[in-house]
Amino acid sequence: MTVRIRVVDAEDAGALAAVLRRNRAFLAPWDPVRDDAYFTVDGQRTLLRQSLRRYEQGLDWPAVITVDGAPVGRVNLNNIVRGAFCSADLGYWVDSAHNGRGVATAAVATIVATAFTDLGLHRLQAGTLPHNLGSQRVLQRNGFTPIGVAPRYLHIAGRWQDHLLFQRLADD
């Protein structure tokens, strides 16, 4: 099994929409409530075009995760801030068929290297729901350390939910 990441392309819309439709129930507890359009090719194409505009502006680094060349998820650096902060937020999801097989861990390792080497960032932050132990293990395997709890941090699964925050510094 070969896990890779690459910057998204609008042509990924069909494959990502199919993966998201298959995983709608699996991802629902960890995601904001999504309207039906999100799971369509057109909805994904719109999202990918927005992501690519932010990429061109240096604000995000949106990637698709592939296993043996087939898209199986996303990993992203969002809200890239330069200057004295030099930081970004990390987010990711993986198809349930690849869950627990090291795919997310490998994808996060690759984007961490990109963030610190290619983009010259100093810090990455990620948040997980307190009961998302799998995601916490992915972060810990990649050298992230817990830094605190953010009460009612994100509107996930229809309600404001606390998140455990993790960070990794370039010199860790």
N, C-alpha and C positions, 0 to 999 in steps of 0.2 A: 504494500500500500504506500503510495507516494502522495504526501500532503504538500500542497503549495498554496501560496496566495498571490494574487495579482490585482492591480487596480481594476475596478469594475468597468464594464463597457455597457452601453445601452443594449447591445445584442445579448446580454446575459438575462434580459427581462423574462424571456420565456422559461428558461431553465429555473430561475429563481422563483418565479410564480408557481411553477409546478412543485418545487420543494416546499414552498410555504403552504400551499394548499394541503399537501400530504401531512404537514406538521402543524396545522392550525391549532388543534386541540393540545398537542404536546407543548407548543410555545405559549399558549394563552396565559398560563399562570405567571409567566416571567415577562410578559410584554404589556404595553398599553393596549387598551381595547382598540381593535382595528376594524375599519369599515370593510365591507365586501370588496370594494375597489382595490384595496391594498393587495389582495390575493390574485389579481388579474395581471395579464401581460401588460396591458396599458398602464395599470397602476404602478407596476414595478418599473416600467420604462420611464414614467414621469419621475419616480423617486430616484432612479439611477441618473437621470439627466440633472436633477437638482444636486445630487451628490457630486457629480463630475464638475458642475459649476463651482461648488465649494472647494473641490480639489484644485481646480485651476486658480482659485483665489488664495490657495495656501491655508484654508481654514479646516479642511478635513483630509484624511487619507483613506478613502473607501475601497475596501477590497472584497473580493470573492474568495472563498475557500474552495479548493478543488481537491478531490481524491481521485488519483489516476486520470486526471483531466476533466472530470465531471464536477460541476458545481454542487456543493453540499452545505453551504452556509455563507455567512459574512463575518468579517472582522474589520473593525473600523477604528481609526483615530479621529475623534470628533473634537470640535472646539479648540483647535490648535491655537495657542497664544504664544507669541514671541516676546522679546524684550526680557525684562527681569523675571517673568514667570516661566517662560519657555517650557510649556506643559501642554498635555492633551488628555482627553478622556478616552478610555478604551471600552469598546463594546464588541460583543460577538454572540453568535448563535450557530448551532450545527444541527443538521438533520438528525432526527431520533435514531435512524438506522446506523449512524456513526457515533452516537453518544456513548461515552465510556470506553472508546477505543483509542484515545490519545490524539484525535484529530484537532480538537479545540486547543489542547496543550501545544501541539506543534504549530498551529496557526498563530497562536498568541506569541510563541517564541520568535517566530519570523517577523511579526509586526513590531515586537519590542526591539529587535535588532534594527529594523528599518527606522524606527523612531529615534533611537539613540545614535546610530551610525550615519544613516543617509540624511535624516532630517535635523540632526544635532539637538534634539530635545534634551532637557534636563530631567523631566519628571513625567510619569504617566499615572493616572488615577483611574480606578474602576470601582464600581459599586455593585453589590449583589444583595438580593433579598436574604435576610438572616437564615432562612431555611434552604437556601440554594447551595447545599454543601458541595455538589459537583463543580459548580462554577468557582467556588472558593478554592477547591483543590487545584483547578486549572491555574488560578492566579498564584497560589502558593508554590506550585511546581515551577513557576516562571519567576520566582524571586520577589513577588509582591508581598508586602507586609500589611497587616491591618493597622489602620490609623484612627478608627473611631466609628461611631454610629451617627448617621444623618437621619433624624426623625422626619417622617412623612416626606421623604426626599423626592420620590417620583410617583406619578399616577400610573400604577401598574394593576392590571386585571380589574379595572374599574374603581380603584380606591387609592388614596395616598398611603404609601407604605414606606416603612423604615428601610434603610439600606446600611449594610456594613461597607465602609470605604477602605480601599486598599491602595497602596502606592508602590511604585518602584522608581528609584532614582538611577540615573545613568551610571553613577559611580558605585552602585551597590554591588 
